[in-house]
Amino acid sequence: MEKGLISKEFFIGRFLYLKDLLDNKIPNVRYITVNGRVGVTFSKYDNTTGQTVRRRITDKNSKWDRYCALATQRAKYEDQMNKLLTLWKENYRGSLEKLAQGYMLRPNTDNPYNSEFWKSLKEGANDYPKDKEYMHNGIIMRSVFETEVADVLDQLGVEYKYDTLIKTSSKKFLSPDFAMNLPEFNRCGFAEAMGGLSNFGYINNNIDKYGKYLNCGLYPNRDVALIPADSDYRPDQSTIMRMLAIVLDSLARQYVIRKAQ
């Protein structure tokens, strides 16, 4: 994969968000193995000694569900951080942490496609029939091309929902292939794997999608990545990443701000 396909602002924004979660907001609860059983370990303040100690519990403990949920949540964000740092090393030199110290996040406050909107989206809400079915990470998709776009999003550590429905101002529904969650900016982005552009029926079924996006205030190359393919051409992963990067970078540069010197 080519270097520098994703802007530094995207890396900085995601790093600042994940670091704050892991350092300040999510307790340090981790999965471990205790005598052959799955358990969790966590820090707890001991009122008797006045010290913070590590404790271990298994599923026999009454608080297991609570701590298990925290351990799962922490593992998710640690995985995202590891993916981010690995991708950074593949694209850039130097310390991402050191670079990020000169920046701050100014998350979106007025765009409707925010974290609450993301929570409202239901995956698989579009019941348009699938002529063929392809599995990716437990999700049934319509084409190999869609699974390749999903794979690139996985590499980026970007959480997505497949085949959601958005109600437009004209009371019609728009169904993005992928709604992308960018919580560091309090924003969603979208991606379309336009894989059948040499097929008249496919074009006819999708011809109004562009207008529906505009009707929702969502603009190609700012909010929506339109990734084209047909029977003769399908972009490779570097090209897919470059097309996604146009949207990711556009959003990142709105909300990642250099600190005043």
C-alpha atoms as one frame of an Amber mdcrd trajectory, in Angstrom:
protein
   0.000   0.000   0.000   1.293   3.431  -0.930   2.539   5.723   1.814   0.785
   8.920   2.771  -2.637   8.037   1.353  -4.312   9.231   4.564  -3.608  12.710
   5.906  -1.790  13.320   9.171  -4.892  15.119  10.466  -6.902  11.894  10.313
  -4.257  10.078  12.376  -3.952  12.960  14.844  -7.695  13.253  15.404  -8.149
   9.547  15.977  -5.076   9.324  18.222  -6.220  12.202  20.458  -9.680  10.678
  20.791  -8.481   7.146  21.565  -5.762   8.308  23.972  -8.291  10.331  25.975
 -10.637   7.331  26.155  -7.937   4.900  27.254  -6.174   7.271  29.674  -9.126
   9.046  31.239 -12.539   7.600  30.459 -12.447   3.808  30.282 -11.257   1.986
  33.440  -8.204  -0.222  33.006 -10.151  -3.489  33.016  -8.585  -6.367  31.077
  -9.324  -9.989  30.333  -7.008 -12.594  31.886  -6.992 -16.342  32.505  -7.369
 -17.423  36.157  -6.775 -21.148  36.812  -7.971 -22.015  33.330 -11.029 -19.750
  33.570 -11.589 -16.438  31.815 -11.431 -13.564  34.268 -10.802  -9.836  34.404
  -8.324  -7.739  36.312  -8.829  -4.115  37.334  -7.498  -1.439  39.677  -9.360
  -0.519  42.845  -8.662   1.917  45.645  -8.295   0.207  49.047  -9.720   2.440
  51.782  -7.878   0.488  54.484  -4.364   0.826  53.088  -4.893   4.008  51.080
  -3.345   2.339  48.030  -4.559   1.326  44.607  -4.380  -2.437  44.128  -5.118
  -4.821  41.274  -8.011  -7.227  41.742  -9.079 -10.288  39.788 -12.551 -11.758
  39.417 -14.203 -14.524  37.346 -17.752 -15.112  36.170 -18.667 -16.333  39.662
 -18.536 -12.747  40.912 -21.836 -10.838  41.062 -20.260  -7.866  39.252 -18.942
  -9.998  36.386 -21.287  -8.594  33.707 -20.321  -5.021  34.501 -16.575  -5.650
  34.460 -16.826  -7.923  31.439 -18.527  -5.114  29.480 -15.757  -2.690  30.468
 -13.029  -5.169  29.479 -14.703  -5.709  26.100 -14.989  -1.976  25.546 -11.361
  -1.356  26.449 -10.163  -4.201  24.233 -12.079  -2.695  21.307 -10.432   0.715
  21.627  -6.989  -0.733  22.308  -7.349  -2.716  19.084  -8.273   0.477  17.227
  -5.237   2.253  18.709  -2.913  -0.597  17.724  -4.256  -0.550  14.164  -3.837
   3.210  14.014  -0.213   3.131  15.210   0.637   0.281  12.823  -0.881   2.179
   9.895   0.936   5.346  10.954   4.303   3.565  10.870   3.496   2.250   7.392
   2.742   5.765   6.134   4.850   8.253   8.089   8.027   8.649  10.102   8.358
  10.014  13.615   6.174   9.845  16.706   2.435  10.282  16.234   2.057  11.016
  19.963   4.620  13.815  19.820   3.048  15.311  16.688  -0.441  15.162  18.214
   0.653  17.272  21.192   0.551  20.333  18.932  -3.103  19.830  17.995  -6.557
  19.786  19.557  -9.981  18.442  18.588 -12.912  20.724  17.893 -15.748  18.210
  17.354 -18.829  18.997  15.283 -21.658  20.712  17.142 -24.144  21.638  14.414
 -24.171  18.898  11.762 -27.127  16.480  12.115 -25.017  13.452  11.142 -23.527
  13.184  14.626 -23.103  10.498  17.306 -26.834  10.474  18.097 -27.586   9.952
  14.424 -25.084   7.074  14.381 -26.828   5.405  17.320 -30.154   5.639  15.493
 -28.897   3.765  12.422 -29.917   0.135  12.157 -27.586  -2.167  10.265 -29.256
  -4.202   7.538 -32.378  -2.008   7.520 -32.456  -1.988   3.718 -34.417  -5.076
   2.648 -33.610  -4.753  -1.063 -33.067  -8.352  -2.242 -29.544  -9.730  -2.539
 -29.022 -11.608  -5.830 -25.848 -13.088  -4.386 -24.537 -13.163  -0.847 -20.962
 -12.628   0.310 -19.910 -12.862   3.957 -17.538 -10.398   5.605 -16.970 -10.483
   9.371 -20.373 -12.047   9.908 -22.190  -9.512   7.683 -23.890 -10.672   4.487
 -23.049  -8.258   1.649 -24.168  -8.073  -1.971 -20.849  -8.209  -3.800 -17.173
  -9.048  -3.546 -16.496  -5.369  -4.226 -18.424  -4.352  -1.099 -16.415  -6.815
   0.990 -13.201  -5.248  -0.362 -14.356  -1.767   0.684 -15.285  -3.177   4.100
 -11.830  -4.737   4.389 -10.155  -1.351   3.798 -12.386   0.239   6.457 -11.304
  -2.559   8.816  -7.652  -1.767   8.083  -8.319   1.875   8.939 -10.039   0.869
  12.179 -13.152   2.790  11.103 -16.375   1.386  12.551 -19.190   1.110  10.012
 -22.773  -0.043   9.611 -23.810  -1.752   6.397 -27.067  -1.131   4.525 -28.660
   1.435   6.810 -31.598   3.711   5.933 -31.683   7.519   6.119 -34.960   9.390
   5.760 -34.601  12.331   3.352 -36.391  15.682   3.519 -38.719  14.485   0.741
 -39.770  11.558   2.981 -37.948   9.039   0.829 -35.196   6.758   2.055 -31.520
   6.726   1.175 -29.547   3.556   1.825 -25.765   4.047   1.979 -23.666   0.925
   1.492 -21.564   2.038   4.458 -22.188   4.589   7.194 -18.834   5.349   8.833
 -18.584   6.345  12.486 -15.981   9.027  13.285 -16.623   9.727  16.984 -13.462
  11.823  17.294 -15.239  14.437  15.172 -18.795  13.654  16.351 -19.561  12.981
  12.689 -20.551  10.250  10.284 -19.248   9.793   6.772 -20.601   7.543   4.042
 -19.279   5.311   1.292 -20.856   3.786  -1.796 -19.362   0.804  -3.596 -20.753
   1.522  -7.072 -19.803  -1.814  -8.555 -22.227  -2.305 -11.464 -21.781   0.821
 -13.547 -21.622  -1.124 -16.824 -25.108  -2.545 -16.176 -28.042  -0.403 -17.328
 -30.421  -1.896 -14.745 -27.947  -1.122 -11.955 -27.524   2.466 -13.154 -31.280
   2.915 -13.447 -31.787   1.652  -9.882 -29.102   3.989  -8.496 -29.497   7.071
 -10.681 -31.343   9.100  -8.053 -28.942   8.240  -5.224 -26.662  11.186  -6.022
 -29.588  13.594  -5.789 -30.793  12.026  -2.544 -27.396  12.666  -0.947 -27.493
  16.297  -2.040 -31.056  16.549  -0.728 -29.734  15.419   2.661 -26.952  18.025
   2.631 -24.343  15.326   2.032 -21.794  16.156  -0.643 -19.601  13.767  -2.640
 -15.897  14.129  -1.790 -16.766  15.868   1.482 -19.255  13.576   3.215 -19.638
  10.688   0.748 -17.019   8.550  -0.999 -18.375   7.269  -4.329 -16.150   4.357
  -5.358 -16.798   3.305  -9.003 -16.352  -0.098 -10.627 -17.819  -2.022 -13.570
 -17.422  -5.332 -15.356 -13.990  -4.325 -16.710 -12.548  -2.300 -13.819 -12.470
  -2.761 -10.078 -10.104  -0.599  -8.015  -7.422  -2.225  -5.891  -7.178  -1.626
  -2.145  -4.798   1.327  -2.460  -7.236   3.055  -4.821 -10.193   2.289  -2.542
  -8.249   3.738   0.391  -7.371   6.834  -1.626 -11.040   7.413  -2.435 -12.093
   6.925   1.172  -9.252   9.232   2.219 -10.837  12.153   0.341 -13.805  12.078
   2.737 -11.830  11.142   5.859  -9.332  13.933   5.220 -12.044  16.481   4.433
 -13.719  15.806   7.780 -10.452  15.630   9.719  -9.301  19.023   8.454 -12.539
  20.585   9.684 -12.129  19.361  13.251  -8.396  18.863  13.932  -6.991  22.256
  14.871  -3.358  23.256  15.405  -2.824  24.807  18.846  -1.821  28.449  18.988
   1.941  28.840  19.307
